Amino acid sequence: MDEILFVYSQINIEIMDKIKVVAAVIKKDDKILCMQRCRSRQTYNSERWEFPGGKIEKHECDHEALLREIKEEMDWDIYVGRRIGTVSHDYPDISVEIAAYLCKPGDGEFTMLEHLDAKWLTANELPTLNWADADKKIVELIRKL
Ligand SMILES: Nc1nc2c([nH]c(=O)n2[C@H]2C[C@H](O)[C@@H](COP(=O)(O)OP(=O)(O)OP(=O)(O)O)O2)c(=O)[nH]1
């Protein structure tokens, strides 16, 4: 029975649509902006740390999606630079593919409209936070830059 359930869960993961997400690694001097997600029903990501961003909408390119998400979540304008890399992760109910971009802050300050907390940390300090599982892979990419 356990074997049948295991095979079924593997098939389930393979047929799950990959949700395409963009994330902004916003760097000011040597510090990177880290944001804490709110408490949520997705317990595995509840109050975990992430890079701001979100799902890419139909007919949007990564760049447009990033600018829109940061405006919506933080009422902030950023400059989007080069892509650091793309990571994939299978959560229990969804599968995500996250493209992470190196970004610079625009003028002014951000407002925390959808997050619990924010911290500016150096690349070496990043592993001290409780990151969303997918983001642990992004943190590794950043530490290799
Ligand atoms: N924005 C963002 N989402 C992430 C990261 N890491 C990670 O696993 N995710 C997951 C959480 C969500 O299941 C999914 C999409 O993120 P989201 O909930 O921020 O996207 P969104 O603002 O478009 O979502 P919605 O609430 O409008 O539906 O990606 C990350 O670093 N940034």
The ligand as a MOL file (V3000), in Angstrom:
LIG
                    3D

  0  0  0     0  0            999 V3000
M  V30 BEGIN CTAB
M  V30 COUNTS 32 34 0 0 0
M  V30 BEGIN ATOM
M  V30 1 N 7.4560 35.8340 -4.4990 0
M  V30 2 C 8.1180 34.7350 -4.1290 0
M  V30 3 N 7.4540 33.5560 -4.0850 0
M  V30 4 C 8.1420 32.4880 -3.7080 0
M  V30 5 C 9.5000 32.5700 -3.3440 0
M  V30 6 N 9.9170 31.3270 -2.9670 0
M  V30 7 C 8.8720 30.4790 -3.0890 0
M  V30 8 O 8.8660 29.2810 -2.8390 0
M  V30 9 N 7.7780 31.1980 -3.5520 0
M  V30 10 C 6.4780 30.5780 -3.8360 0
M  V30 11 C 5.3910 30.9870 -2.8920 0
M  V30 12 C 4.1570 30.8790 -3.7370 0
M  V30 13 O 3.6840 29.5280 -3.6710 0
M  V30 14 C 4.6320 31.1260 -5.1480 0
M  V30 15 C 4.2190 32.4790 -5.7160 0
M  V30 16 O 4.5000 33.4810 -4.8480 0
M  V30 17 P 3.4650 34.6590 -4.3910 0
M  V30 18 O 2.4130 34.1060 -3.5110 0
M  V30 19 O 4.3670 35.7060 -3.8180 0
M  V30 20 O 2.8840 35.1460 -5.7860 0
M  V30 21 P 1.7250 36.2160 -6.0700 0
M  V30 22 O 1.9940 37.4530 -5.2530 0
M  V30 23 O 1.6380 36.3600 -7.5470 0
M  V30 24 O 0.4760 35.4070 -5.4950 0
M  V30 25 P -1.0210 35.7730 -5.2380 0
M  V30 26 O -1.0880 35.8630 -3.7280 0
M  V30 27 O -1.3180 37.0530 -5.9480 0
M  V30 28 O -1.7560 34.5620 -5.7750 0
M  V30 29 O 6.0520 30.9860 -5.1290 0
M  V30 30 C 10.1730 33.8110 -3.4070 0
M  V30 31 O 11.3680 33.9620 -3.1050 0
M  V30 32 N 9.4300 34.8770 -3.8020 0
M  V30 END ATOM
M  V30 BEGIN BOND
M  V30 1 1 1 2
M  V30 2 2 2 3
M  V30 3 1 2 32
M  V30 4 1 3 4
M  V30 5 2 4 5
M  V30 6 1 4 9
M  V30 7 1 5 6
M  V30 8 1 5 30
M  V30 9 1 6 7
M  V30 10 2 7 8
M  V30 11 1 7 9
M  V30 12 1 9 10
M  V30 13 1 10 11
M  V30 14 1 10 29
M  V30 15 1 11 12
M  V30 16 1 12 13
M  V30 17 1 12 14
M  V30 18 1 14 15
M  V30 19 1 14 29
M  V30 20 1 15 16
M  V30 21 1 16 17
M  V30 22 2 17 18
M  V30 23 1 17 19
M  V30 24 1 17 20
M  V30 25 1 20 21
M  V30 26 2 21 22
M  V30 27 1 21 23
M  V30 28 1 21 24
M  V30 29 1 24 25
M  V30 30 2 25 26
M  V30 31 1 25 27
M  V30 32 1 25 28
M  V30 33 2 30 31
M  V30 34 1 30 32
M  V30 END BOND
M  V30 END CTAB
M  END
